[in-house]
Amino acid sequence: MQDQRSGHGPDHVARPGTPEHDHQRRLVLELAVAPPGAGDDPADLAVALGYPRAAIEAAADALVAAGLAERRGGRLFASAATLALEALWPIAL
């Protein structure tokens, strides 16, 4: 096991300690843990997470660019990579 975490992630992932980082973390958690088969509506996610719709859209754009989420028909889904990580190392609620 490594003693230290790797450096900052991909360019699209927000820096720790920023509101954007919190938005991305909460959104990927919501997408990965017990996701609905039909995906999630961004407007519903904004209400569920208590964030403005614009913050959810920006977080979703960043997660899609980083390969952690997908958009299909206006709905959001965890990517295959995110679901594989969740299966191997469950993301804490």
GUMI-515318 format. One line per field, with one value per atom (N, C-alpha, C): x, y, z; atom name; residue in one letter. Coordinates in steps of 0.1 Angstrom, whole numbers, plus 5000, padded with zeros to 4 digits. Atoms other than C-alpha are relative to their C-alpha. Example, Ala and Ser with C-alpha at 12.3 -4.5 7.8 and 13.67 -1.06 7.14 Angstrom:
u: (5009	5123	5009	4991	5137	4992)
v: (4988	4955	5012	4989	4989	5011)
w: (5000	5078	5000	5000	5071	5008)
a: (N	CA	C	N	CA	C)
r: (a	a	a	s	s	s)
***
This chain:
u: (5008	5000	5009	4993	5011	4997	5002	5016	4993	5005	5005	4990	5009	4977	5007	4994	4985	4997	5002	4987	4986	5014	4957	4996	5006	4935	5000	5001	4927	4996	5003	4923	4985	5014	4885	4995	5004	4884	5004	4997	4881	5009	4990	4907	4992	5006	4899	4999	5002	4885	4991	5009	4864	4986	5014	4826	4999	5001	4831	5004	4995	4850	4989	5012	4821	4989	5011	4796	5003	4996	4816	5000	5000	4821	4986	5014	4784	4993	5007	4772	5005	4995	4795	4995	5006	4784	4986	5014	4748	4998	5001	4753	5005	4993	4774	4993	5006	4755	4985	5014	4723	4993	5006	4717	4987	5012	4683	5004	4997	4683	4999	5002	4670	5008	4992	4696	4993	5005	4691	4998	5003	4675	5008	4992	4698	4992	5009	4669	4996	5003	4660	5012	4988	4696	5003	4998	4698	4991	5009	4668	5005	4996	4680	5013	4987	4715	5000	5001	4704	5010	4991	4726	4992	5006	4716	5001	4999	4709	5013	4988	4738	5012	4989	4762	5000	5001	4749	5004	4996	4753	5015	4985	4789	5007	4993	4798	4998	5002	4782	5010	4991	4802	5014	4987	4834	5002	5000	4826	5000	5000	4818	5014	4986	4851	5010	4990	4870	4997	5003	4853	4992	5007	4833	4985	5015	4798	4998	5004	4779	4986	5013	4750	4993	5008	4723	4986	5014	4691	4996	5003	4694	5001	4999	4699	5015	4986	4731	5001	4997	4746	5015	4986	4778	5006	4992	4804	5003	4996	4815	5012	4989	4847	4996	5005	4829	4992	5007	4806	5010	4990	4836	5008	4993	4854	4990	5010	4822	4999	5001	4820	5013	4987	4857	5003	4997	4859	4988	5012	4825	5002	4999	4821	4991	5007	4811	4988	5011	4777	5002)
v: (4988	5000	5012	4987	5035	5008	4991	5059	5013	4987	5089	4999	4999	5098	5006	4994	5107	5015	4985	5144	5003	4995	5164	4992	5008	5145	5008	4994	5153	5015	4986	5189	5003	4997	5186	4998	5002	5176	5012	4988	5206	4997	5001	5213	4998	5001	5202	5013	4988	5228	5011	4991	5245	4995	5004	5245	4990	5008	5229	4985	5013	5200	4993	5006	5194	4996	5003	5195	4988	5011	5170	4987	5012	5146	4995	5004	5147	4994	5005	5142	4987	5013	5113	4989	5009	5097	4996	5002	5101	4992	5008	5087	4986	5013	5057	4991	5009	5044	4998	5004	5026	5008	4991	5044	4994	5005	5042	4996	5005	5023	5010	4990	5052	5013	4988	5076	5010	4989	5108	5013	4987	5140	5011	4990	5170	5009	4991	5191	4992	5008	5163	4999	5000	5160	5013	4987	5197	5001	5000	5194	4991	5010	5162	5004	4997	5176	5014	4986	5212	5009	4991	5228	5007	4994	5252	4991	5008	5236	5002	4997	5254	4993	5007	5239	4985	5014	5204	4998	5001	5210	5002	4998	5224	4987	5012	5194	4988	5011	5170	5001	4998	5186	4996	5004	5181	4985	5015	5145	4993	5006	5137	5002	4997	5153	4991	5008	5133	4985	5014	5100	4993	5005	5096	4999	5000	5102	5001	4999	5101	5007	4994	5121	4992	5007	5102	5005	4995	5118	5010	4990	5146	4995	5006	5122	4997	5003	5115	4986	5014	5081	5000	5003	5069	4993	5007	5058	4986	5014	5022	5000	4999	5032	5003	4997	5047	4989	5012	5017	4989	5010	4994	5003	4996	5014	4998	5002	5013	4985	5015	4975	4995	5004	4971	5006	4992	4997	5009	4993	5008	5014	4986	5046	5002	4998	5056	5010	4991	5072	5010)
w: (5000	5000	5000	5001	4993	5013	4989	5022	4997	5004	5002	4989	5011	4979	4988	5012	4943	5001	5001	4934	4996	5005	4922	4988	5011	4898	4986	5014	4861	5001	5000	4851	5002	4999	4851	5014	4986	4888	5008	4992	4911	5011	4989	4937	5013	4986	4973	5007	4993	4995	4993	5007	4968	4999	5001	4964	4988	5011	4930	5003	4995	4946	5007	4992	4970	4991	5010	4941	4993	5008	4921	5009	4991	4951	5003	4996	4961	4988	5012	4925	4996	5004	4917	5010	4990	4950	4997	5003	4941	4987	5012	4906	5002	4999	4918	5009	4990	4948	4997	5003	4940	4989	5010	4907	4994	5007	4890	4986	5013	4858	4988	5010	4838	5002	4998	4851	5009	4991	4871	4992	5006	4860	5008	4993	4868	5009	4992	4881	5013	4988	4905	5009	4992	4916	5007	4994	4923	5012	4989	4946	5011	4990	4963	5007	4994	4969	5006	4994	4978	4993	5007	4951	4988	5012	4923	4988	5012	4890	4992	5007	4875	5006	4994	4900	4997	5004	4892	4985	5014	4855	4998	5000	4860	5005	4994	4882	4990	5010	4856	4988	5011	4828	5004	4996	4848	5001	4998	4857	4987	5013	4821	4993	5006	4809	5007	4993	4836	4998	5003	4824	5012	4988	4857	4999	5002	4844	4985	5014	4811	5000	5003	4797	4989	5010	4778	5000	5001	4766	5011	4990	4791	5015	4986	4821	5003	4995	4841	5005	4996	4847	5005	4997	4864	4988	5011	4839	5004	4997	4836	5010	4991	4853	5015	4986	4883	5006	4995	4886	5004	4997	4885	5013	4988	4912	5012	4990	4933	5004	4998	4929	5008	4994	4939	5014	4988	4966	5003	4999	4977	5006	4996	4980	5012	4987	5015	4999	5000	5021	5011)
a: (N	CA	C	N	CA	C	N	CA	C	N	CA	C	N	CA	C	N	CA	C	N	CA	C	N	CA	C	N	CA	C	N	CA	C	N	CA	C	N	CA	C	N	CA	C	N	CA	C	N	CA	C	N	CA	C	N	CA	C	N	CA	C	N	CA	C	N	CA	C	N	CA	C	N	CA	C	N	CA	C	N	CA	C	N	CA	C	N	CA	C	N	CA	C	N	CA	C	N	CA	C	N	CA	C	N	CA	C	N	CA	C	N	CA	C	N	CA	C	N	CA	C	N	CA	C	N	CA	C	N	CA	C	N	CA	C	N	CA	C	N	CA	C	N	CA	C	N	CA	C	N	CA	C	N	CA	C	N	CA	C	N	CA	C	N	CA	C	N	CA	C	N	CA	C	N	CA	C	N	CA	C	N	CA	C	N	CA	C	N	CA	C	N	CA	C	N	CA	C	N	CA	C	N	CA	C	N	CA	C	N	CA	C	N	CA	C	N	CA	C	N	CA	C	N	CA	C	N	CA	C	N	CA	C	N	CA	C	N	CA	C	N	CA	C	N	CA	C	N	CA	C	N	CA	C	N	CA	C	N	CA	C	N	CA	C	N	CA	C	N	CA	C	N	CA	C	N	CA	C	N	CA	C	N	CA	C	N	CA	C	N	CA	C	N	CA	C	N	CA	C	N	CA	C	N	CA	C	N	CA	C	N	CA	C	N	CA	C	N	CA	C	N	CA	C)
r: (m	m	m	q	q	q	d	d	d	q	q	q	r	r	r	s	s	s	g	g	g	h	h	h	g	g	g	p	p	p	d	d	d	h	h	h	v	v	v	a	a	a	r	r	r	p	p	p	g	g	g	t	t	t	p	p	p	e	e	e	h	h	h	d	d	d	h	h	h	q	q	q	r	r	r	r	r	r	l	l	l	v	v	v	l	l	l	e	e	e	l	l	l	a	a	a	v	v	v	a	a	a	p	p	p	p	p	p	g	g	g	a	a	a	g	g	g	d	d	d	d	d	d	p	p	p	a	a	a	d	d	d	l	l	l	a	a	a	v	v	v	a	a	a	l	l	l	g	g	g	y	y	y	p	p	p	r	r	r	a	a	a	a	a	a	i	i	i	e	e	e	a	a	a	a	a	a	a	a	a	d	d	d	a	a	a	l	l	l	v	v	v	a	a	a	a	a	a	g	g	g	l	l	l	a	a	a	e	e	e	r	r	r	r	r	r	g	g	g	g	g	g	r	r	r	l	l	l	f	f	f	a	a	a	s	s	s	a	a	a	a	a	a	t	t	t	l	l	l	a	a	a	l	l	l	e	e	e	a	a	a	l	l	l	w	w	w	p	p	p	i	i	i	a	a	a	l	l	l)
***
